[in-house]
Amino acid sequence: MAYVRPACEEYLWLSYLNSIDSQAAEKLVIALMLVENNRSIEAQRRYFGDEWMTRGGWPLSHIEGSVTESTTAKESIEDIA
């Protein structure tokens, strides 16, 4: 029973993605992935800080670049919507 809600959400997403243009669907999935990726990086950055992140192998340019990518991805999501 615990898997019903996630399965329904996936069904809704797949139904929606199949109802729009395939190129728009691909752009939407990539944009959502970039936004989620940035959310994860930002959470780690707030918890650990920039110094730990860079010592852990994260280039600061990548960390800061994820913010730009996320902003662009959010604009792309708005365009697709």
C-alpha positions in Angstrom: 0.0 0.0 0.0 2.9 2.4 0.6 3.8 2.4 -3.1 0.4 3.4 -4.4 1.0 7.2 -4.1 4.4 7.2 -5.8 3.0 4.9 -8.5 0.1 7.3 -9.1 2.4 10.3 -9.3 4.6 8.5 -11.8 1.5 7.5 -13.8 0.3 11.1 -13.9 3.7 12.4 -15.0 4.0 9.8 -17.7 0.5 10.5 -18.9 1.3 14.2 -19.1 4.7 13.7 -20.8 3.0 11.5 -23.4 0.4 14.1 -24.0 2.8 16.9 -25.0 5.3 17.2 -27.8 8.2 14.8 -27.4 10.9 17.6 -27.6 9.0 19.6 -25.0 8.8 16.5 -22.8 12.5 15.9 -23.0 13.3 19.6 -22.2 10.9 19.4 -19.3 12.5 16.3 -17.8 16.0 17.7 -18.2 14.9 21.1 -16.7 13.3 19.3 -13.7 16.4 17.2 -13.2 18.6 20.4 -13.2 16.4 22.1 -10.6 16.3 19.0 -8.4 20.1 18.7 -8.7 20.6 22.3 -7.7 18.3 21.8 -4.7 20.4 18.9 -3.5 23.7 20.8 -4.0 22.4 23.8 -2.2 21.2 21.7 0.7 24.6 20.2 1.1 26.2 23.6 0.7 24.1 25.0 3.5 24.8 22.1 5.8 28.6 21.7 5.1 29.7 25.0 3.8 31.8 25.9 0.8 35.1 25.0 2.4 34.0 21.4 3.1 32.4 21.1 -0.3 35.6 22.1 -2.1 37.7 19.8 0.2 35.3 17.0 -0.7 36.0 17.4 -4.4 33.3 19.8 -5.5 34.8 22.6 -7.6 33.3 25.9 -6.5 32.7 26.8 -10.1 30.4 23.8 -10.4 28.6 24.6 -7.2 28.0 28.2 -8.3 27.2 27.1 -11.9 24.4 24.8 -10.6 22.5 28.0 -9.4 22.7 29.5 -12.9 21.6 26.2 -14.5 18.7 25.9 -12.1 17.6 29.5 -12.9 17.7 28.8 -16.6 15.9 25.5 -16.1 13.1 27.2 -14.2 12.7 29.7 -17.0 12.6 26.8 -19.4 9.9 25.1 -17.3 7.8 28.3 -17.5 8.2 28.5 -21.3 7.1 24.9 -21.7 4.1 25.4 -19.4 
